[in-house]
Amino acid sequence: MSAVRQRKHPIVRGEHETPVSQEEQRALLEESLKLLARAEHMPAGQTILAIRGLTKRYGGVTALDNLDLDVKAGEIMALIGPNGAGKTTAFNMITGVMVPTEGSVLLQGTEVAGKRPHIAAEIGATRTFQNLQTFKSTTVIGNVKVARHLRSKAGLVRGMLMLDRTEERLIDQASQAAIDAMGLTNLADKQIADLAFGKQRQVEVARALALEPSVLLLDEPMAGLSGPERDSLSWLLRRVKASGVTVLLVEHDVAAVMALADRVAVLDDGKLISLGTPAHVTSDPKVIAAYLGEEDDQSGGPATGAPAATSGAAAGGQA
């Protein structure tokens, strides 16, 4: 029996099962993170992702212009900016989905710019996408297990044929742990196509967690989530960070970002215009102008409607 299934109060999965309470979810999360934790995380504070001169041009249009950025191990870093600022373009080049025109991306010291996506994945980078990337014909746990099989030694075909039963048990363990961590235990056997958009988004995050990443890249993870679901995801990401995982996210919900991130990088028109703590970024006139299309008002304070500052570092330290 796996550690995940040996609970004092087992939750019976079935068609008429009641939702897991927040207290149960958080207890499952703590248990699950022990199972998903990697022993080889880079020490906190070291540069785990080094981006230099990253540029993408389409003819005469520059989508991302000479981005330099260091992401430190064990932090939550957020990329924000208006629509079309270059955030997802940067994500796609970091993870190998898109080849840069120029520039370098070092992931744990290995060059991944221009390489196929599996290279970054093998080094420990796992991402979700802005548009849902799920297998509609299978269940929630089936979606998570498919991703885990692709990273396994046996591979997907051997796993489907149950040719390595020991590894299959480990895949079951990790997949269930990731589902539990996301509070999806009662939906594990449901067809993913029958779930609301927000729940499918949570399945994507569970699938990424099941791969035991060193760097977790999330593209708009809050999109489609309800208020309580956003709160739960923020709480989970803080606990994931505490386990040693580095988190890099693109998000349009600026208030959530400011409450969650240790540092924030702001892109506008393909250029990095500000980098620092949430408090620093929200008081930067360049950021205010980018979001409002006008300079700070004469009072010296942030103009109405500017991103609100919240102490991300302080919030990140709360369990």
N, C-alpha and C positions, 0 to 999 in steps of 0.2 A: 504493500500500500504506500502511496506517495504521501509526503508530508502535507501536501495540500488537502488530501482527502481525510486525513486523520484529525478530525475536529472534535472538540468536546460537545458541540451542538451541531451535528451535521445538517446541512441544508439539503433537503430532498428535492432533486430536480424533477419536474413533471409539468404537465399541462396546466395544472391548477395551482401552481406554486405562487406564494405571495412574494412581493419584492423584498430584496434584502434591505434591512435598515441601514442608516448611516453608520451606526456603531458597529454592526456586523461587517459592513464594507471595509471600515478602517482596520478592524481586527484582521480581516482576510488580507488586506493590503500589506500589513506588517509581516504577516506570515509568508505572503507571496514574494515580497522583496528579498527575503532571506534565500528563497529558492532561485530567484532570478539574478541575484547579485553576482557580479564577476569579481574574481580575486585580483585580476591584473589591471585594474583601473590605474591610469596615470595619477600621480600625486596631485592633490588640489593646488592650483596656482600656477602650474606649469602650462606652457602653451601646447594645447592639444590640436588646434586647428589654426594654421598660419596662412593667410590669404594675402597675396602680393600682386598688385597691378592687374587685378582681374577685370577683364574688359570683354564686352560682347557688342559687336556692331552688325547691323543688318543694312548693307548698302551704306547710305549716308546717315542712317539713324543709329545712335549709340544708346543701347538699352542699359548698359552698365559701364561706367567709366572709371577705370584705374582704381578699383577698390582695394584698399589695404586694411586688414582687420585681423587681430589676434583674438582667439577664443580660448579662455583659460579652462583647464580641467576643473570640474566640480562646480561650475557656475551655470546660471541660467542667463543666457544672452538673447535679447530680442532684437529683431529687425523690424522697424516700422517705417511708415512713409505713406504719402498719398498714393492713390491708384496710378499704376504705371511708373512707379519710382525705381523699379528694378529688383524688388525683393525676391520674387519667385525666380527670376532669371539668375540671380546669385545662387539661390538654392539649387537650381538645376545644374549649374556648373560645378558647384561643390560636390554634388553627389554623382556626377558623371552622366546625367541625363542629357546634358547639352555641352558641346565642345566650345571652350572660350576662344575668342579671337586672339587674346593675349592673356598672359598672367600665369600665376602659379598657385596651387592649393596643396599644402602639405598637411596630411592627416597623420598624426602621430609619427611625423618625420618622413612619411612616404608620399611621393608626388602622386596625386590622383587627378589633376586637371587633364582633361582630354582622354582619360581612361574610361573603360566601360563601367557601368554602375556596380557590377559585382566586386570590383577592386576595392572601392570604398566600403562596401558591405563586409568584405572579408576582414578589413582592418577594424571593423566595429562601428561603422556609421549606419544607422537605420533611419529611414524617413517616412513620413506620410505625405500625401499630396493634397493640393488645393481642391481638386476634383476627386471624388470618391473613387478608389481603386479596390473594389471588392469583388469576390466571386459570387455572383447573384444566385447560382444554382445550388449552393450548399448552405450549411448552418453556420451559426456564429463560431462555434468551436472548430468547425471544418475550415473556415477562413483562416483562423489562427494557426491551425495545424499545418495547412499547406505551406505557409511561410516558414514555419519551423522545419518542415521536411526539407525545404530547399537549402537550408543551412546545415542539415545533418550530414553525417558521413555516408549513410545509406542512400540518401537522395529520395526524391519524390516517388519514383516507380517502385523501388525496393520497399519503401515505407508502405505504399498502398498494398503491396503483396505480403506485408508482415514478415519479411525475410530477416529482419533483425529485431527480435522481440524486446531485447534489453533497451535498445535505443528508442524503440517505439514507446516504451513505458516512460522514458525520460521526456519524450516529446509530449506525451499526454500530460505529464506533470507540469512542464513549463507552460503549455497552452492553457491548462486549467488555472494555473497561478496568475497568468496575465488577465484572463477573463475575470477572475475573482478580484484582482487589483482594480479593475475598471468598474466594479459593481454590476457586472453583467451575468452573474452566476445563474440567476433565474431565467436568463434568455439563451443560455449556452446551446440548447438543442433546437432553437427556433431558426427558421429559414431567414437568412439575412435580408432577403428581398421584401419580407413582410414587416421589417422594422422601420421606424421613422428615421429621417435623415440624421438627426442628432445621435441616435443610437448606433447607426452605421458608422458615423464618425468615431464614436468611442471604440467600436470594434477595430478600426484601423489603428488606433493608438495601442490597443491591447495586442494586436499583431506585431507592432513594432517592439513593444516591451518583451514579447516572447522570444525575440531574437537576442536578448541579453546585450543590448548595445553599450558601447562606451560613450558614443555620441548619439543623442536622440534629436533628430531634426524634424520639426513639426510645422507644416504649412497650414496656417489658419485652423488650428485644432479646436478653437471655440466656436467656429461657424456652425450654426444650426442647433447649438446646445441651449437648453433652458437655463435660467438663472441658477437653480440648484446644481445642475449638471456642470456649469462653469465653475462654481465654487468647489465642487468635488474634484474636478480636473486640476484646478490650481493647487488644491491640497495634495493631490497625488503627485504632481510634478515636484513639489517641494520635498516630498518624501523620496522620490526617485533621485533628486539631486543629493539628498543626504546619504543615499546609498553609494554615491561616487560617480553617478552618471552625469555627463555634461549635456545640457539642453540648449539647443539653438532653435528659436521659433520665429516664424513670421505670423503676425497677428494684426487684424484691423481693430480689435477691441482694445483701444489705447488704455482705458482705465484698468482693465485686467492686466495688461502688460506692466503698467507702472506699479501695480501691487505685487507682481510676481517676480519680475526680472531683477537680477543684480546689476546688470548693465544693459544699456539700450543703445543701438546704432540706428541712426535716422538717415534714410536715403531720400533724395529728391531729384527727380530728373536724371536718375542713373548715377548720382554722385553722393558720397558720404558727406553729410553736412554737420553731423553732430555725433559725439560718442561720449558716454559717461553714465553716471548713475541716473536713475529716474529724476531725481531732484535737479541735477545739472541740465538734463535734456529739456525738461519742461520749462525751464527758465531761459533757454537759449533763444535769442531773437530770431535766428535763422529757422528754428523749428516752428516757432509761432507764425512766422511769415509763410512757411511752406504749407501749414495747415489752414491758415486763414486767408492767405493771399494778400496780407498787409502787414506792416511792421507793428511792433509793440506800441501800445498807446502811450501817451505822454506821462502817465502816472508812474511808469517804471515797472509796473507789475504785469503779469500775463494778461493778454486781452481776453475778453469773454469768448469762451468756446475753445480756448487753447487746451492742449493735453493737461490733465490734472496730475499733479505730483503726488506720489505715494511712496513711502520708503520700501522699495522692493527688497533690499537686503534685510530689513527688519522683518518684513512679512515672510521672507524665505526662511528665516530662522525659526518660525513658529511651526510646531507640528500640528 
